[in-house]
Amino acid sequence: MNHDWRDLGRHYLQVLAFCLAIAAFTTLIWPEDGYWMQLAYSVCIGTFIWLPIELGRFAFLAPGETGWPKGWRGAVLTLVGIAIGFFVGSLLSYALFGGGPLQGFMEGRRNSYVSIVITVTAGIIGSYFFHARGQRAALDARLNAVERDAAEAKLKLLETQLEPHMLFNTLANLRVLIATDPPRAVAMLDRLNSYLRVTLSGSRATSHPLAAEFDRLADYLELMSVRMGERLRYTLDLPDELRDTPVPPLLLQPLVENAIRHGLEPKVEGGEILVRARRVADGALRIEVRDTGVGMQPDPMRHQEGSGFGLSQVRERLATAHGDRGTLRMTTLPEGGTCASVQLPIAVASPAEDSAAASVAAPPILQGNTHAPPP
C-alpha cells in the first residue's frame, strides 16, 4: 500500500512538471493573463485529467496485468479523462481565479477552441508518456520473473544432480558393510531411511533456513558416523541469530562429503570436522567447514580451487543464487587439514521460511562423538 501511494505521488509530480511546460507555452499565446494565472489554469485542468485516468486505469486492468489497459480500453479512458479534466478543471479555475477557458466560452471567444486543442493534445501526449512507462515497467517485471524462474530451475537441477551423487556413494558403502559388518549395515540403512524421509518430505524451494541446512547436515554426518565409527567426530556451530537466514538447499553437504572423502578417510585415525556459521564485518554470512584430515594434495588444478564434482556444484549454486557475492574458497590450515569457506549475502527470510525454521529442532551447537572442536 505504501508503495502504491509513493507511485501515485511520483506520477502527480510528473503531471505538475508537465503543467509547468504547458503554462509556459500558453503564456506565449495569451501573455495578457501572465504566467502564474496560466499555471493555475494548467494545474487545475491537468490534475482533473490525470486523476480519473490514474485511478480509472486499475478498473480496466485484467487480473495479473500491470501498467496500462490494453487496446480500446486505454483509448476510451484517455478520452474520458481529457473530457472530465477540461470541463471540471475549467470550472474550478473559473471559480477560484476567474477567466480561463470557461469564461472564454461564456463570452464566445474564438481562442477558447484553441484551449480545447491544447488540452486534447497535451492530454494525449501525457497519456502516451504514462502508457509507455507502464508498458516498460510491465515488461521489466515479466523479464525479472523469467530470470528468477530460470535461476530457480537451475538451482533445482543442480540439487537433483547432487542428491544422487551422495546416494550412490552411500549405497556403495552400505554394500561393503553388508558383507563385513551386518549390524552396522542395518544401522546405516536406518539412518539412510531417516535421511531420505526428511529429504523427500521437504519442499523443493530454492532456499531454506540455515537451521534446516544444519539439521539436514546432522543427519548426513550421523549416517557417515555409522560407517566410520570413532574415526569421525564433528561439531555443528550455528548461532541463534543466524538460524533463519535463507541459503540454497544442499549447500554444505558436498563440502562435508569432500572433507570426509579427501581429508579424513585417507587418515588412519580419522579426524574431526567443524561446521560453523558467522556474520562477518561486511554483513555477509560466512560458513566454514574445517577438517583435521590429511590436507589438500599438491595438485593445484584439482584441489586449490576445488574442481571436484561436489565443489564445482557448490560454486555454481552460489553463482546462480548470489552472483559475484557468493564465493567458495579452499585453504590449507597451518595446523593441518583443510578449510572450505563459503561467503554469501545475508537475505531476509520469507514468512514461509520462518515457519520452516521454527520446525527445526537442531540445537545451536551439535556434536557427534564426544571431542573438543578442531581449531
Secondary structure, DSSP 8 states (H G I E B T S, - for coil): -HHHHHHHHHHHHHHHHHHHHHHHHHHHH-GGG-HHHHHHHHHHHHHHHHHHHHHHHHHH--TT--SS--THHHHHHHHHHHHHHHHHHHHHHHHHHS-HHHHHHHTT-THHHHHHHHHHHHHHHHHHHHHHHHHHHHHHHHHHHHHHHHHHHHHHHHHHHHHHHHHHHHHHHHHHHHHH-HHHHHHHHHHHHHHHHHHHHS---S-EEHHHHHHHHHHHHHHHHHHHGGGEEEEEE--GGGTT-EE-TTSSHHHHHHHIIIIITTSTT-EEEEEEEEE-TTSEEEEEEEE-SS---S-IIIIITT-SHHHHHHHHHHHHHHGGG-EEEEEE-TTSSEEEEEEEE-----HHHHHHHHT----SEEEESS-----
